């Protein structure tokens, strides 16, 4: 049977399914593959009238010799690093803590509350944090006042703003992320706990020898995923929490692309920076996926 | 004796655990309740309210009346609802169609299309090329720009494929033996069985569209097209008081009405999250279940 015959035959059987796929495939082509083609702007000079001019690596030369880009790159790495160190472990502790609560009622109340911020936009969360961190009327400085500390303008202080990112990230995502670990804990064979109890294990010994080993694969997978996404330091978050006083402390790759591209109109340079991030990100996430697959047998997708 | 020590120790531990968790609940909920209290207090009392209060002082709905009658907030609400509902509607149709086809194990080319989709997850060329695509398609300043832009989410597509794959093959074969075509099988057999998964991704999409602010900001020049999130951003994050209060009222503002800007901001934040709070019980019901079974697998 020839190739053409095979194709017509499978089309005769499967055409309704290809029809169903068509809109989705066209969508991905137009809105995800067409932009990849458009990214050639990184190697061109943008012109409003007439075709763009090919300039090769010119914009990358400009980018890598600019101090602004270096600072942005550094900020991205610092902020991602801080999140890795201080945000990543929180949901693990949270899941362990929730698991130790007796009584479904209390557990449900706790879970219902701490999952909520995950579903709020960063615009909303920025609004909440700006209010809560206000030096004059915010709850945080009110509490500082109670214990006799002077109010601090956290949102405009160079030394605090990265910590504002860390804490707002914890506030928003730690609860929801704990769900993944909690699910992993729920999947642990109850017999293991029974056996540990028979051996006279106390709460801490059970956590150390049964619960923790049970969620190590989940921790490993999520950790590797986070490494793979290291360059995504959180556009929506920084975009809404930034201000003129501290912009240079938290300007990250994504906000830089937005700023120089859509605000100051340096389209080519911005595309070059965005494409740089996309390519490095691609390498990192694929490496993370393969590493995770090797280590835990479970990939990132 | 030893066992008695142990139970009292365990009681202590339990107290510590429960109080830690309750503290976390307070940290999560208090800032929101504070804003609610401020938005419901009478204007002259707000001046003295701290960030710790969670109970309104001198109950008043002035803030909410102003917001509900504000043209910018009203059009924002209508725009948000339109984008969210029509966007989610298209999302569900096209995600389900694609997922059903891709869940057929023998479909020729299935793997290639799957990889074709996966590539879009791992490689994103950035927002500037996206912008030029929208521009080239002539979609700038149209609702289509934000609705079509996320017509199928690759992650949700994968979730749905995985779910469809778990439907027993016998049920599908039985339908096909009865003469049902691909569309009929999807409609009469697959979709009814996949209700929990469909509900989950519907809620995902709803929340996504409701919370989107960046693309409308970039793609809409016309402020009358702005959804609520962008209006909120202009007012609360960028601190543009004139936009909400209006120039004339700004001009003859006295000290006491200046204070109500704080209440207006609080009210505006809550107004924007109100719909999320309304569907939150559903989210708890479906998301938590969906994510849990997904993680267990």
Interface residues (C-beta under 8 A of the other chain):
Chain A: X10 X14 X16 X17 X18 X20 X21 X23 X24 X25 X27 X28 X30 X31 X32 X33 X34 X35 X36 X38 X39 X41 X94 X97 X98 X100 X101 X102 X106 X109 X110 X111 X112 X113 X114 X115 X116 X117 X119 X120 X121 X122 X123 X124 X126 X127 X128 X129 X130 X131 X132 X134 X137 X138 X139 X140 X141 X142 X143 X171 X175 X179 X180 X182 X183 X184 X186 X187 X202 X203 X218 X235 X236 X239 X240 X254 X257 X258 X261 X262 X267 X270 X271 X273 X274 X275 X277 X278 X279 X281 X282 X285 X286 X289 X301
Chain B: X6 X10 X13 X14 X17 X18 X20 X21 X22 X24 X25 X27 X28 X29 X30 X31 X32 X34 X35 X49 X50 X51 X52 X94 X95 X97 X98 X100 X101 X102 X104 X107 X108 X113 X116 X117 X118 X120 X121 X122 X123 X124 X125 X126 X127 X128 X129 X130 X131 X132 X133 X136 X137 X148 X149 X151 X152 X157 X158 X181 X182 X183 X186 X207 X210 X211 X212 X213 X214 X218 X229 X230 X232 X233 X236 X237 X262 X265 X266 X268 X269 X272 X273 X276 X280 X283 X284 X287 X288 X291 X292 X294 X295 X296
